[in-house]
Amino acid sequence: MSYSRDYHETITVNGSESKTVSYPKSESGGSMTVTVHYTEHVPVNVRINVDTNPFDRSVTSANRQVNFLTGSIVATEAAHIAAKVKSAEDISDTLVEGFFGLIKSEINQQLTEIKPRVEALIIELMQHQQT
């Protein structure tokens, strides 16, 4: 947005000027120097035009770049949070699978230990049944 300012002043100018003048030959012909002193009041009008368009464009460009940066920061934060959630899910899945795998292994081990005893008891029961 450009703008203009006008200034109006009157300044006083003091001075003097000397000039040598010649006059034609006669009985008293020759030349002489004349000095004139003067005081003048001079009106001064000044208009200042300020073009802010280049600055305005640079502010708009900087604003756009800040908005892009903000968007990329938000996207990075969202990706970071998604990665944390995925990692937490992977860890919990691994823990659950490990826990149930351990329980299954313990049960299988106990079954392996008990199975021969149960089979022996079944054989013994069958012998009792026959007798």
C-alpha positions, 0 to 999 in steps of 0.5 A: 500500500503506497502513500504520499505526504505533503509538506508546506513551509515558507523559508526566509532567505537573506543575502546580498549581491554585488555587481559592478556597473559601467556607465558611459564616458563623460566628465565623471564616467567610469564604473562602480560597484553596487551591493543590494541586500535582500530578504525573501520569503520563499514558499516550499512545497514538498510531496513525498511518495512512498512506494511500499509495493515491493515491501508488501510483496516480500511480506506476502511471500514471507507469510506464504513461506511461514504457512508452508513451514507450519504445514510441514511441521504439522505433517511431520508431527502427525507422522511422528505420532503415527510412527509412535502408535505403530511402534506401540502396537508392534510392541504390544503384539509382540508381548501378547504373542510372547506371553501366550506362546510361553503359556502354550509351551508350559502347557505342552511341557506339562502335557508331555510330562503327564501323557505317559503317566495317563497312558500307563494308568489307562493300561492299568485300568483296562487290565483291572477291567478285564479282571 
